[in-house]
Amino acid sequence: MAQEVKGFIDHFNGFKRHLKLAAVTFAAITVLGIAFAYSLPDVYKAEGYILIEEPQIPSEILRSTITSYAAQQLTILSEKILTIPNIISLIEEYDLYPEERKSTPLELLAITARGAILVEPATRASVSESGLPTTRVVGFTISFEDEDPATAKAVTDALVELYLSENLKSRSALTKDTSSFLQEEVKQLEAEISTLEKNMAKF
């Protein structure tokens, strides 16, 4: 039985039919996508930047047990600040998600608000004590997204204040630990000097 062999014209016509179908499908998806995008509410993002100050005490006189890295400190601060109770307080204070609060528990909304908060370290290329290239954290940005620009700014300002306040507490605790450590070092050195002076007197 002979089989019909399609020629170039047949293939070309089939390609045109598929091309038209693809073009119609693409146009429909594009129109639906644009309509969906325009139906979404505007979202505003406010940012705050916090610069990390270098410690005034030379690092070579501090033990590694009391020397902390900025990235680690940032993680610790975030764990202390971005807790469910703290975020719930922000939701209530700044009247976030008023419609959702009518039917959604605050704990779930706190998770939503946590997703709108972004804390990112700002880094800078540097050189380590061994001479190798490294990356150093010099600060971090805090941002919050909301449909109302004034609310986004207000919440961001509140978060910046929380981070500054908690950082001040951490620095005070670190200063106290450093002071205690240095006092112990001084006592140890004084004892060593006293022993040396006694040995020299005997000699």
N, C-alpha and C positions, 0 to 999 in steps of 0.2 A: 504493500500500500504506500503510495507516495505521500510524503509530508510536505505541507506548504512551508516554504522558506520566506521569512519576512525580509523585506529589503530595507534600504536606508530610510525611505520615506515613512515606512511603518514605524520604525524605531524612533524617528524624529517626531512623528505625531504623538507617539506614546510618551516621549520625553516632555513635549509641550503640555500634554494633559496633566502629567505629574507635577510639572513646574507650576501650572496655574493653581492646582490644588494646594501645593506647598505655599504659594504666595498668599492665597486666600487664608489658609490656616495661620500663617505667620502674622498677617495683618489683623486677624481676629484676636490672636493672643496679645499682640502689641496694644490694640485698642483697650482690651480688658485690663491689661497691666497698667496702662496710663490712667484709666478710670479708677482702678483700685488705689493707685498711688495718690491721686487727687482726693480720694475719699478719706485717706488717713489724716488724723490731726497733725498739726505742726508740732515738732518736738524741738525744744531749745536746750542748749548745753552751756552751762556756766563752768568756768575753770578757775581754780586758785592754785598758786605756786608757792611752795615753801622751800626756802633755801636752807640747807644743812650747814651749820657753822662748824668749822674745824675746832677740835679740842685745843685748849690753851696749854695743856700739860704735854710735854714731849712724850711721844709714844714709847721711846726707848727706856723710860724709867718705869713703865707700867707693865705688869705681868699680863700674859694673854688671858688670864682668868677674869680680868676686869676690863679688858679692851674689847669693845663690841664693834661690829661693822654696821654701817648705815643701813644696808639692805635688811639685815636681821632686825635692827631696831624698827624699821618701817613695818615689817611683818608683825612684830610684837605689838606695835601701836594699833595696827589695823585689827588685830584679834581682840584688843581691849575695847576699841571704840565701836567697831561695826558689829555689835552684838544685837540680838533681836530686841531686848528691852530698850536699848539706846535708839534704834531705828524706829521703834514704835513711838517713842517720845517725840522724835522728829515728825513723824506722820501726824500726830495729834497737835503738835505745836504749830505746824505750818499748813494744817488742813489738807494733807495730801490725799489723793484718791477719794474725794467725798462721796461719789456715787458708789464706788466699789465697797466702801466701808459699811454700806447698808446691808450687804449680803455676804461679805467675805470677812473671815476672821482677820484680826490685825496681824497675827503671826504670819499668815500667808502673804498679806500685803507687805510685811516687812521684808520678806524674801524678794518680792517684786522691786521694792525700793532699793534693796541691796544690789540688785542687778543694774539699777540706774546709776549706781555710784561706781566710779572708776578711780583707782589710786594707782598711779604709774610712776616709777622712779625715773629721775632724769640723770643720765650718766655722762661721763666725760672720759676721754682717753687719758691715761696717765702712765707713769713708770713706777714699778715697785722698787723696794729698797735693794733688791737683787739686780736691778737694771732691766727687768723684763717688762714688756708692755702689758698693761692691765686696764681694766675699766673701773672707774670709781664713781660711786653714787654721790652727786652733789646737791640733790634736792628731789622733790617729787611734786607731782600735780594731783589735785583732787578735783573731780568734776561730778556734776549731777545733771540728769536730763529730766525735763518736765515740759508739759504742754504750755505752761505759763512762764515766760522769761523771768518775771520778777520772783516767782517762787523758786525757779532753778537757781537764781543768784542768791536768794536768802538761805536756801538749804546748803549751798556750797560754802557760803560765809560761815554758817554754823558748824559745818564739818571742819573747816580750817581752824576755827577757834577750838574745837574739841581736840584736834591733833596738836595744836600749839600748847594747850593746857596739859594734855597727857604727856607730851614731850618734856615740858617743864618739870613735871613730877618725876619722870624717868631720869632727867639730867640731875635733879636734886639728889635722887637716890644714888646715882652713879658718883656724884661729887662726894657724897657722904662716905661711900665705900672707898673711893680713891683717897680721901683724907685719912680714913682709918688705916688703909694700907700704908700710906706714906708715914704715918705716925709710928706704925710698927717697924718700918724700915729704919726710921731715925733711932728708935730705941735699940734696935739690933746693932746699928752702927756705933752708937754711943757705948754699948756694952763691949763691942770689939775694941774700940779705942781705949776704953778703961782698962781692958785686959792687957793691951799692948803697952800702955803707960806703966802698969804695975810690973810687967816683965822687964821693961827697960830700967825701971828703978831698981829692981833686984840685980840686974846685970851691972 
